[in-house]
Amino acid sequence: MQNFNHDAKSLNFTAGADLSGGDLISVGGHVGVVVSDVKSGGAGAAEISGSMKDVKKTTGESWAVGDSLYLNTTTSALTKTGGSGNVYAGKAAAVAQSADATGEVILNSGLPQAAHIAAIATVDGSDAGTTQTLANATKAKLNAVILALESVGIFAAS
């Protein structure tokens, strides 16, 4: 195809610190695995799709296949804990035990915020007291969805 550039399985970046091949990083809202060692200020590449094994995980957590995983940008390890600046990474591709230091992930697969989207359609009795209360509750839920989509790079932050 005339306009085809590349298969978008990797992104190039400029390293903000020394990195080793296999390290997890966030590049433009995508979580990737560094391809090879790169010095601070140097040009590097990160794989952003596919199944990756032996990636650093948060010890003390066990994973089931299909668990949503997030990159903790402070520890550079994958965790099941979303929010708090953590970036959606993908789905667990294999079971990982609590004591395991590494795990397997399918990078950038699935929709991380499906629960937030489903919550918009759910209105319990406490939300339906008045039209204004319902409108405020819906606005708050939509804002949460937008924030979540911004955190994974689907929307640009405003």
Buried (B, 14 or more C-beta within 10 A) or exposed (E): EEEEEEEEBBBEBEBEEEBEEBBBBBBEBBBBBBBEBBEEEEEBBBBBBBEBEEBBBBEEBBBEEEBBBBBBBEEBBBBBEBEEEBBBBBBBBBEBEEEBEBBBBBBBBEBBBEEBBEEBEEEEEEBEEEEEEEEEBBEEBEEBBBBBBBBBBBBEEE
